[in-house]
Amino acid sequence: MKKILLILTLCLIIPFTKVNAKAVDVTLFYGNGCPFCAKEQKFLDVLQQQLGQNLNVETYEVWEHKENDELLTQVRTSLNNQDTGIPFTIIGNKTYDGFNENIEKEIKNTIIDNLKQNNVNIVNLVQEGKPVPTNTNLNTNPTIHFTLLGDTDVKETSPATIATTEGIGDAINLGSLWIILFLAGIMLAIYNNKKRLILGGIFIITSSITYMIISLTNVTFTINQTIFIRSFIGIIAIIIAAISIDAHIKISVPKKSILQILQEMFGKKQMFMYAIAIIITSIITTFTLVNQAQSSPLLVKTALEIQNITNPTLYMFLYFLMYLLTSLILVGVVNVIIKELIIENTIGTYNRLIAGIIMLIAAAILIYMPSVFMMVS
């Protein structure tokens, strides 16, 4: 263990150069009431959450603001663009008319390409009355804003440092306060310390595997799908809350009610039922958070490409390993807090009531205020 800690420490202290990262500028001309514009705005909102300070989105409404419509005309003229429709999107030296699934993919790929090599902002040049250069590529050192490293000159930073620190940062980000709340609610209802650790471990391992699969396959959800998933997880939280509260105050319910059936199932196979609930919730929660919170696998892979790493597998493995280890440490901390501050003082009295209340709070936050506990920078 000491050797492992020494190696990780050396990775973290390898010199790197911090600079002011230049975010990728995306300019969107849109109209209020335009359905395609609305879809692109939601898509860009999700990208903004994922990439954080690495993405700067500027929007100009043209139907109700004459000055923005005039600016759009000037931009089109400078680019010799003959199209007239909206949405009209500009990223570096590339433009996109309209919005559909293919354009969505192209926009995302172009943003990633611009992270590797920054480009000028054509709209700003037009506003300042400056000519638009034929070649808008700027051969500057690529800089990326990472969770823990901050604004970093990628070429001057060790790939091991990037992978290690971002694995830790993403565990804190994706293993956010909401997940801590959810885990605490379940673990509070379990008296046995070993069983609590087993359930916490199941959650984190399942989450880590799901996270790795998502990152390597670039799976994404639409806004509507994300809302449905959040609601589904919220319902699971409410069910567990009802069972926990009932275990404390012994609510009298009809024998054939749904709550009674769930009580009997949990009473006979408590660990099994909790494990199933945790696996399902872990998978779905990870999908949701990866698509709504800033996470770094895409940024780490981009940094490795910039550094011309021929075999990035080792560094991506290091990234996911640090994510897993940090998440397990968080679960251990939660378990210690539960054991020392709550269970040993309130066992047999209020811990299950507290568990139920926590789960209800977690469900309410996830359904109505999902951004509160998602650490999006």
N, C-alpha and C positions, 0 to 999 in steps of 0.2 A: 504493500500500500504506500509506503514511504517513497519507493522508487517511482510509482505512478504519479504521486503528488509532485515530486521533483521534476519529472518530465513535463507535466502540465504547467508548472510554474515557469520553466524555461521557455515553453511555447509562448506564454503570456508576456514575458519580458523581452522577447526578441524585438529589436528596435523597429519602429515603423514611423512614417512621417504623416502628420496630420496637416491637412490643408482645408481650404474652404471648398466644399463640394458644390459643383454647379448642377443644379437639378435639371432634369429633362423638361423643357418647356413644351406644353401641349396647348394649342389655342383652338378653341371651339366657337364657331359662329352658329347660333341657333335661333329658333323662334319659339316664343311661348305658344303652347298648344300644338306644336309639331310632335307627333308620336315618336318618330324616329330620333328626333333630338332628345326627347325625354329618355329613351332607351340608352342612348350614348352617354347622357349625363350620369345615369345610374351606373353604367359600366365604368366610367371614369372615376366615379366616387369609390367604387370597390378597388380599382387600381391604386387610387390615392391612399387608401387605407393600407393596402399591401406594401406599397413602396415607400410610404412615409415622405420624408424630406427629399427623397430622390426624384420626386415628381412634382411639377408645378403646373397646375391647370388654370388657364385663364379663359373666361367665357365672355362672349359678347352677344347680347340679344339684339336682333336686327329688325324684327317686325314692328316693335314699339319704340325703337330708339333710332332715329334717322342718322345720327352721327356714327353709330356702329355699322349701319348699312352702307354708309359712304366709305367707311374704313374697309369694309369687306370688298367693295368695288375697287378701291385702290390696291388692295392686296392681290386680287385676281388679275388686275391689269399688270402689276409688276411681275407676276408669274406667268403671264400670257395664258391664263386659265379662262376658257370660254364658258364654263358651266355657270348655272344660275341658281341651282338648288341649295338647300341646306338639309342636314347639318354639313358644314364645311370645316374640316379639321386640318391643322397644320402642325407637323412635327419635324423640326429641322428643315431639310429641303424636300420633304415629302408632303403631299396633300391627299386628302380623302374626301370624296363627294358622296354624301349619303351615309347610311349605316345599316349593316347586316352582319351575319355571322362571319363571313369571310373578311370583311373590313375590320371587324372586332379583333380577329386573330392577327391581321396585318398591323393594326395599331399597336397591339401589345408587343409584337416582335420588333417593330420600329423603335419603341420606347427602350427595349432592352439593348438594341443596337446603339442607341444614343447614349446609353450608360457607358458603353465601351469607348465611345469617341464623341465628345460633346459637339453640338451643332449650334449655329447662330439662331436667333429668334427673328424670323423674317418680318413678323408683324411689328416688332419694336423698330426694326430698320425703316419700315414704311412710315411709322408714326413720327420718326425722327427726321424723315426726309432724306435718308441715306439710300444709296443704290443697293440693290440686292445682288450679291456676288454670284457669278456663274457656278462656282464650286463653294458650297456653304459648309463643307467639312472643315473643322478646325483640328489640327494635329496637336492637341494638348494632352497632358497626362491625365488619364481617366481617374476620376474621384467618385467614391461612393460613400453615402452616409450609412453606417452600420449601427446596430442597436447599442453596443457597448464601446466600440472603437470610435464612434462619431464620424466626422468627415475625414476620410482616409485616402491617401494616395495609394492606389491599389498596387502599382508596380513597385513601390518601395516597402511593401508590407508582406511579411511572411505568410504564405498560404495556411500554414499550421496555426498561426495566430488568428487569422480570419475564421477558420473553421472552428477552432476551440471557443473563442469568445462569442461567436454568433450562435453556436450550439447552446451555450449557457444562457445567452440573452433571449433566445426563442423559447427556452423552457420556462423562463420567468414570464415571457409575454403570453405564449399559448397556454402555459399552465397558470393562467391568470387567476385573479381573486375569485372569479365565478367558479372555476373548477375547484379551488380550495374550499369554497363554501359548500359545493355539492358533495365533495369527498368528506368534509367534516360532518355534514348532515347524516351521511350513511354510517360513518365510522363511530359517531356518537351513540348510535343505536346498538352497537356491538360491544358487549362487556369484555370479551376475550381479546387481550392485546395481540396475540398471534393472528387471530382471525382478522383483526383490523388491518394489520400489516399485509396480510394475504390479499384482502380486497383492494387496498391501496395499490399494491404491486400489480394486480390484475389490471386495474384502471390505467396505470402509467405505461405498462408494457403494451397493452392493446392500443393505447393512444400513440405511442412511439412508432409501432409498426404501421398503423394507419397513416400517420404523418409522413413516414418515409415513402409509402406507396403513393400518396397524394403528390408529394414533392417530385418524385421520379416520373410520374405519369402526367403531371400538370392538369389534374382534374379541377374543374371549377363549377360553381353553382350560380344559377341566376338569383336575382333578388327574391323572387316569389318562392323559389325552392328553399332558400335560406330561412325565410319567414316560417314556412311550413315545418321545417326541421326544428327550429327554435321552439315552436309551439308543441311539437311532439315530445321534445326533451322536457319541456315545462310540465306536461301532463304526467310524465314518469315521476318527476320531482314531487308533484302534488299527491300522487298515489302513495309514494313512500312517506310523505309527510303525514297523510291521513293514518297510515298504519302505525307510525311512530307515536303520534299523539294519542291514538286509541290505546296503545300499549300502556300509556301513562294514566289516562283518565277512565279507561274501560267504558267506552261509549256503547250503549245498548242498541244493537242494530238487528233487523230481521235476519233470520238464519239464511234466507235465500238471496239476500242482497249481495251486490258486487263486492262491497267492502268486507262482508262476512266471508265470502269465498276467498278473497285475497288474504284475509287474516289467517284462514285455515292453511292456505298454501305456504305462507311465510312461517307459520308456526311449525309445520312439519319439515319443511326444507328451507330454513331461513338462509343459510349460507349459499345454497344453490341458487335460490331466487335472487338474492342480492348480487351474486356473481353474474348471472344472466343480465340483470338490469344494468350492472356496471359495464359489461362488455358492449351492450347495445348503445348505451349512453356515451361511452367513451369514443366509439367509432363515429357516431353522429356529431358529437360535440367537436371532435377534432376536425371533421369536414367543415363544420360551420365556422370555427374560429380561424382556420387556415384561410378561408375565403373572406373573412371580415377583418382580421387583425394583421398588423404588419408582421411578416415573417421573412426569414432570410435565405432559405434554400436557393431561391432564384437568384438572389444577390451573390451568394457564395459561389454558385456555378458560373455566374457572369464574371466574377473576379478571377476565377481559375482560368476561364477562357482568355481574359485579358493578359494573364501571366503566361499564356501558352503552355499550361500544364498538360502534358500528353496523356497522363493517366490520373484523372481526378478522383477515381474510386476511393483511394486511401483517405483523401482529405474529406470527402463526403461522408465516409464511414466515421471519421473522427468527429465530424459535425454532429451526426446522429447519435454517436456514443455520448458526447457531452450533453446533448439534449436529454437522453435517457437518464444518465447519472444525476444530473441536476434535478430532474423531475422526481426521481426516487428520493433524493435528499429532502425535497419539499414535502413529500408524503411523510417521511420520517419526522420532520419538524411538526407537522400537523398532528401526528399520532402522539408525540411527546406532550404537546400542549393539551390535547384532549385527555390524556391519561393523568397528567399532573394537576391540571387546573380544574377539570370538570368531573371526570369519572370517579377519581379517588375521593372526591368531596361530596358528590351527589349521587353515587351509584344507588340504584333502587328508589330514587326519589324523582329527580327532575331531568336527568340527562336525555331521556327519550322525548320528553316534552320540548326540551331545547332543540333536539335533533329535528323534530317536526316543524318547529318554528323556522329554523334555519333553512330547511328545504322549501318551505312556503316563500320565504324571502328570495331564495335562489330562483324559484320558478317565476315569481313576479318580475324580478330583474331581467331574466332571460327573455320573457315574453314582451314586457312593456318598455324596458330600458336597457337593451342589450349592450349599448356602448359604455355604460357606467363602469363595468369591471373588465372591459377589454382594453388592455394597455396599448393603445394605438398612439404612436408618436406623430 
